Each structure stands twice: as C-alpha cells, then as structure tokens.
Amino acid sequence: MKFNKLSQLALVSAIGLLVSTLLAGCYLITIDYVYVAASEGTAASSPGEVYAYAADGQSGAIRTVLAPVLTGGTQPVSMALTSDNANLYVANQGNNSVVHFSVAYRGQLTQQDSVTLPNTPVAVTVNPSNTDLYVISGTSSATLTEYALSNGAIGSVVATLQLTVPGYTSDTIIPTGINVLGAGYSSDIINSNVSGTALYVTAYDQSAYNPGGSTTSNANPGWIFGFTIGSNGALSPVAGSPWQAGVKPSAVTSDPTGRFVYVTDFASNDLIGYSVLSSHVLNFLINGPFKTGNEPTAIAIDPRGIYMYVTNSLDNTVSAYTIALPTGTPSTVVNATSNASNATDTDPVALAVDPALGRFVYTANRLGNTISGFDLNPNTGAISSTLAAPYPTGVYPMAVVVVPHGNHATQSITP
C-alpha cells in the first residue's frame, strides 16, 4: 500500500509521539505549537508550506496536528510573530512576497493578506507593540522596508531605506538578519523602557568578501546597522552606525532586557557580542568574539535571558551558552556527556526556544528535512535530545517559530 507525503509525515510523527508517551508514562499536554516553513518538493517552483506541530509539555516531543498550509508563494525563508502570537508573517523568496496569517487558539493558520516586494525578501520581524512590520530584502543591494500594521493586517509602506557602507557606497551589500531590540518575547518579559526603540540589521559587503569570486573593495566585510524607532515609527540611523561585525554575519538577536545584542559570524565561526549604550550605540563586549561551531547560521535566547543557543550548519550541531547578566558575556555550556556541541540532523539553519516554559529548543534542518528537538535544563542551560527526534517535515525547512498554547506562564527576568 502506498502513502502520500502527508500520510507518511503523520504516520512517522505519530509513531514517534507514541514512543515518547510510553516512555514518559504520562498523558499529553500541548504546551506550544511549533511552525516550520518549508517547501512541498525539491523543485524551485514547489509551493511553500507551513507545517504545524503540537509540543508535549512533559517531553518536548512534537506531533503533527494540522495539514500543511500553503505560504502563498515559493521558497519560504523567514517567519515572524506578533508579540501576542495572534499573527504570523511568512517571507517567500520565490515570488518576493510577505504573507500574513492569523493564528487561532488551537494552532490553525488562516491566510489574511499579503504584500509583494520589488526585491527578494531575506528576513522579517515585528516590533513588540505590533504596529510595524520590518523586511530586509535584496540579493545585490540591501533594502530595509517598514510596513504599518493594523490589527495584524499589512498596510502601506512607512519607510524604505537603502543600506550602504560609508566610504563604499557603490559596494554590493547583502542583508542577512534583522532584530528589533527586545522583540520576540512576551510583553511581561521585556524591558518596556527600551523594547521596540531600536532596530538592528546585519549584512556583509560582497564587494569585499566573495569566496570563489572576485573582490573590488578593501572595506571591512561584515556590518551591523542600527536605527532608532520614533514614537511615530520613523527610522533614524544611530550615531556611529554601521559597526563592524566580523566577516559574514549570518544572524542577529537581542536579550529581553534590551541591554545586549549578539551576532553570529558564518565565515569566522564566531559569536560577536555588543552592549547597548545610550542612544542605542553598540560597543563590543570585553573578551569577544566568542567561538562557535563551524558556519553558525542562527541564534536564539531563552525567555529568561540567561541562556543562548547557536546552530552550526557545517557541524550539524547546536552550541549552548550561559549569559552573565551583569556583563552579557557568554560562556559555553557542556551537556551531560561533557560535550559542548549537541547533534542535530543535517544543516541546521534556524532555531527557536519555546516561550511557554523556556524548556525546549527546536531547530529546522535544511538538508535533513527535519526538526530536531531538545530538552533545556533550566538550572544549567544544557540541552539533550527529546524523545524520537528528529521529526520529519517538508523539503528544505528554513524557518521555525513557536507559539505558546493557552494561558501557560512564561519565564521572565527582572531587567
């Protein structure tokens, strides 16, 4: 008997969940919904899909709960949530679109509206007050576009900015990551005095760094651009921006207090830390940069702001760090086997920490076509693989987000 792809996914996921349930010896409590953006097939024209899973509150194991939902385009690459977890935005590179979905209580996604960009989207994010959507785009130039949001609906363009390196304005700048200060955490966690007041974008200068090709510039390759966000949403460059960010920055995030910003450097295998000074100026952390595995691709911080995780695509691992709250300095965490790396499936390119309990970490593995799950030790930050992981998903998964289910308490830290 033959099964279609959806049936196979459901069968394998159900078997995995049954195993984890029997071993855990408890009934299932859905603590989160995990969403993964992937493609239906290997062809570039294959429709993009969002796969939805329920995460068990005891084991962290996930199971398929809904049929995949079309992303409204092809080659989905990034996703972002509003802070109330009621709206999801998916960026599709194949048709230069960003598509808005509403998120129902039991995880159902319903497409609402969309916008088409003139350039290829790379990453998206939303400010904590849910009034603006930010998109970075471009494969030969870097563009930052701000859209107004109204109850989740995407409105008109508020601002469009071109990112250039001072003194090298004709260089080709490739955007890689975006983060609104304090975004990605629930409203009772963030520092409301600084959250949403600044935005940071990572990019690299392809004219100065172009492995396998020619270079025409002697500029520093890696950069992070900073912008203040006014009360009316207006974007203004931070004094001294952009700042150097290694060779090829690949991802950027900030902690819940808005005091620290972190960037992964894909080319140098580094984690670069910055303290956020007055007026949102960035300053390198002392003793940095800090080592990662090979070719780091994504970064996430737990809801309490004390643990950080980095995916290493070439090693097929996740690195764990503790964050020293007074200074922001990260220190490597070893797991139960005294190892500093934690194995995923092939080519992890995105990760997320569950916001409900801060107890689980999930990675999207692009070449493995799977999701890896990890149990997070809240006392040490060490992680260990969840039962029956990795879990099957669509083709070339590129993004993962997690939505808390119900009125579960969130972990928090006093800024």
N, C-alpha and C positions, 0 to 999 in steps of 0.2 A: 504494500500500500504506500502511495506517495503522499507527502505532506507539502503544502505550500510553505513559503518562508515564515509567514506569521504563525502558522501552526507549529513549525519547528521551534521558533523562539518561545512560544507559550509552553510547549512541552518541556524543553530543557530548563526553562526558568522554574516551572512548577516542580520538576524533579529536584532541582537544587534547593528550592524552598522547603520541600518535604523533608529532605535530608537534614537541613538546618533546624527545622522544627522538632524532628525526632531527637536530635542531639541536644537541643536546648531544653527539651522537656517542658515546654510552656506553650500557651496559646499565643496567637499572633496579635500584636498591637501595631497598627500603622502609625509611625511617628513622623514620617516625611514622605513626600512624593519626589522622586528623582526623575529629572527630564534630561534626555540626551538628544542632541541634534546630530543626525547622520543622513546618509543617502539610502535610497531603496536598492540601488545597484551600483556596479562599478563604473558605468559609463558616465561621462561628464554631464550628459543630458538627463540622468536619472533624477526623479523628483526627490527633493529633500523631505525628511520626515522627522517629527519629534516623537521619541519613544518614551512612554510613561511607566514608571515602576513605583511600587509601594515598598518602603523600607520598614522592616520589622524593628520595633523599639528595643527588643531584647538582644537580638543577634546582629542587627545591621544588614542581614541578608535582604535582597530585593527580589521582587517578583513582578512580572508583567500584570498590569491591572486594566489597561485600556489599549485599544487598537492604535497603531501609529497615526499621527495627524500630519497631513501634508504641510510643509513650511511655507507654501506659496511661492516657491522658487526652487532653484537647484544649488547644490554645493553650499549648504549652510555652514557657517564658520564661527558664529558667536551668538550668545544669548544673554539677556539681561532681564531682571525682575524689578518691579517697583517695590518699595520698602514694605508695603502692606501685602505683598505677594499676590495681588489680585490681577496683575498684568504681566505678560511675558512678551518680550520682543526678540525676534529672530532675524539675524542678518544673513542674506543669501548672496553669495558671490556670483552665482551663475546668471542672475538677472538683475543684479545691482539693487536689490530690494531689502527693506526692513519691514517685517510683517508683525502686526500686533495681535495677540491672543488674550482673551480673558481667561482667568484660572478659577474654576469652580471649587467649591468646598471639598468635593471628593476627587479632585485632580483633573476633571475634564477640561480640555482646552477648546476654545471656540474662536475661530478667526474673526477679527473685527474690522481692521483697516490696514492700509499699508502705504509706503512711500517708495518711490524709485529715485535712486541717486544717479548723478551723472558719472560717478566713478565707482569702482569696486569697493564695497564695504569690507573693513578688516575687523572692527570690534565696535561694540555698543555698550553704553552704560546709562543709568538714570540717576538723577540727583535724589537725595533722601526725601525731599519734600514732594517728589513725584510731579514736578511741574515742567521738567525739561528732559529731553532725550538727547544724548550726545553720540555722534557717529564719527569714527575716523575712517577715511577711505583713500584709495589711490594705490596704484601699482607703479607709477612713475613720478608721482608727486603726492604730498601728504595734505589732506584737507580735513579740517575739523568742522562739522556741521551741527548746529544746535536746532532742535525742533521743540516747539511748545507742545505740552501735553495738557489735555483737559479730560479728567476722569479716565485717564488711560489712552484716550484717542490721540493719534498723532496729528498735530496741527501744522501750522505754517513754519517756514524757516525763520528762526530768530537771528542767527548769525552764521556766517561762513568765513573761515579763516584758513589761509594757506600757511603751512609750517615751513620756515626756511631757517638756515643756519646763518647767523650774522657773519658777513665777510665772504660767504659762499652761497649767495642767493640763487645762483644758477645750478647748484648741485641737485642731484636726484635724491629726494628724501622719501624713505619708505616707512610708513607708520606700522607699529606693531602692537601697541597696547594702550589702554585708556582707563583712568580711575578718577572718580570724584571723591575727594577727601571724606573718609568716613562712610562711603556708600557700601551697600551690600550687607549691612547689619540692621537689626530691628531697631525701632525708634527708642526703645527703652535701654538700649545698649550704648548708642553713640553719644559722643560729646556734642550736645546741641549748640555749643558756643562756636565750634569750628566746622562741624559736619556740613558738607554741601557748600562751603565757602570758597573752595578751590578745586581745580581740575588739573590732572597731570597726564601727559601723553608721551609715550616712548616711541622713538623712531631711530633709524640708522641712515647714514649717508652712503648710498650705494656708489656715489662717485668716488668715495674714499675707501670703501670696503666692498669688494665684489669678487669673491672667490671663484676662480675659473674664468673670470673676465678681466677686462682692463679697467684701470682707475685713472681718473683725471684730476683728482683733488688731493691735497695734503691736509684736509680738515680732520679733526677727531671724528671717528666713525659714529659712535653711539651718543644719543642725546635724550634728555627728558625735558619737555616743555611744560611750563607752569602758567596757569591762568587763574585770576581771581574771578569769582562769580558774584556779581552785584545783586542787590535785592530785587532788581527787575530782570535778572537773568543775564545781564550783559557780561561779556567776557573781556577781560583786560589782561595783557601779558604781565606776569610777575616780574619785578625788577631783577635783573641778572639772568633771566631765563633766555635761552635754554642752558642747562647744566650738563656737563659731561656724564655719560652713563655707559662706560665701557666701550665695547666694540660693536656688538649687535644685541641691544636689549630686546627681550622677547616678551616680557610681561611686566605688569606693574600693579601694586596694591598698596593700601594704607591700613593702619590699625584702627580699631574702633574709637580710640581717643583722638585721632587726628594729629598725633604727635610725630609719627614716623611713616616714611614711605620706603618701599622696597622694590627693587628691580632685578630681574634675572638677566644675565648676560649669556646668550646662547653660544657665542664664539669663544669666550674666555672661561666658561664653566664657573661663573662667579655669581654671588648674591651681593648686590650693592645696596647699602642702607643709607638713608638720609634722615636727619632730624628736620622737622618743620619749624622754622624760626618765625619771628613776627613778620606779618605781611606775606606769609606763605613762601618765603625764601627757603630753599633747600640747602642743607650743609651735610657733607659726608660724615657718616658715623666714624668714630675713632676705631682703629684696628681693622677697618674694612679694606677691600671687599672680603667676603667670606666664601669659602669653597662650597660648590655644589657637586653633583654628579656631572656626567658628560651631556652636553647640549640641553640645558634646562629650558623648559618651554612654558611653564605655568606656575602660578604661586597663589596661595590662599592662607588666610589667618583664621584661627578658630574664633567663635563668638566672644570668648572671654579676653581675647587679645594677648594670650600668653604663649600660644604655640603657632608655628608656621610650617607650611608644607610646600615642597617644590617637586615638580615632576621632571625627571631626567630622561629625555626621549631616546637617546642612544643607549643608555644603560638599561632601559625598561625598569626604572625604579622610582620611588618617592623618597626624598630626604626629609627628615623631621628636625625641627629646631625649637628650642625654648627662646622666648624673648625676655630679656632683662627689662622690666618695666621702667626703672629709672633712666636707663640709657638707650634702650631699643636694641642693644647688641644681641644678635642671635648666636646660640650655641647648639652644636649638633647633639641630637638625642639618639642613643643607641636602643635597639629593640631587645627583646628577651633573649635573642641569640647573640647579643653583643655586637650586632651589625648596625652600621649607620645607614644602610640602604634597605629598602623594602620593595620586594619584587612585585611588578605589575605584569600585565600582558604587554604585547609589542607596541612600542611607540606611544607612550602616554603624552597627550598634548593639552589636556585640560583637567582641572580638578576642582572639587568643592567640598566644604565641610558642612555637615548637617547643622542647620540653625536651631533646631528644636532643643536638642540636648548637648550639642557640641561633642558628640561621642563617636561619630562615624565620618570617614573620609572616602570620597569616590573619585576615580579617575576615568576619563574617556581615553581609550587606547586605539589610536587611529588605524594602525595596521593589524591589530588583533581583532578588530570589530567587536570589542567587548567593553565592559565596565568592570574595573577592579574595585572591591570594597575592603575597607579597613576599619577595625575597631580601635578607637582612640582612648588610650588610658588617660583619664582626666587628671591623674596625680603626677604623671611624668611626661605626657605628650607622646610617648612611644606608641606605635601602631602595629597591629597584627592583622593578617588577612581574615576577612569574615568567612563564614562557612559557605562552601560551594562556590566561592568566587574563583575566576571571573565569570561574569554573567553576559550572555550574548545580547547583541544589539544590532543596529543596522550597519551599513557599509561606511567606512571612514568616519567614525564619530569624531566630532571636532569641538564640541562644547557640552558642558554639563552644569546644571543648576539644581538646587534643592529647595523645596518649599515645605515648611512645617505644616503638619496636619492637625487641625483642631486647636485647642487652647493650651497646648503644651508650653510649659515655662521655657524661657530662653536663658542661656548662660550669659552673664554680664560681668562687667568690671567697672569699678568706680574710677573715672578719669582722674 
